[in-house]
């Protein structure tokens, strides 16, 4: 599991535009999910799935930020 995360971080570090693109997409998905969650009441199962997707999106954002910062530090 740790090696998979490390490989993902190395892959993200190799392409700065890819990392910022994924980060922007994850942020857009999270914001859209928050608006959807606020407008209509969700069933508990859908709410749990949304929270799982939100947590995964935040993990992707943090990984992309870390990869981008490491790449900027190497330049």
N, C-alpha and C positions, 0 to 999 in steps of 0.2 A: 504493500500500500504506500509506504513512504517513498519507495523508488518510483512509483507511478507519479506521485505528486512532484518529486524532484525532476523527473523527465518532462512533466508538463511545464514546470517553471523554466527549465532550460529551453523548451520549445518557445515559450512566450518571450523569453529574453532575446531570442534570435531575431524577432521581428517586432519592432516598436509599433508600427502601424497596426499590426494584427492585435497587439495587446490593447492599444487604445480603442480599436474598433470593437473588440469583445467587451471591453469595459463600458463603452457607450451603449452597446446593445443590452448589456445586463442592467445598466441604470434605467434605460427606457422601459425594459420589461418590468422592473421593480416599481417604477412610478406608475405605469399603466395598471399593474396589479393592485397598487394601493388605491387608485381611483376607482377601479372596479369593485374593490372590497368595500369602499365607503358608500358607493351609490346603491348597491343592491345587497340585501342580506343573503349570506351564503349558508348552505347546509354545512354542518360540522365537518363532514368528510372533505368537502371542497375547501373549507377553511384550513384544514390540516395540510392538504396538498399544496395550497397556496403558500403556507408558511414554510413548507419544505423547499418549494421552488425559490422563495425569497432568500432563505438561508443559503441555498446553493448559489444563487446569483451573487450574494454578498461574498461568498468564498471566492468566486471567479473574479469579482472586482478586486478583492485584496490580493489575489495571486497576480493579477495583471498589474496592479500598482507596484507590487514588490518586484516583478520582473522588469517593469519600466524603470524603476528607480535604480535597480542594479545595472541595467543597460546604460542608463545615463551616467552612472558612476564610473562605468568602464570607458566611456568615450573620452 
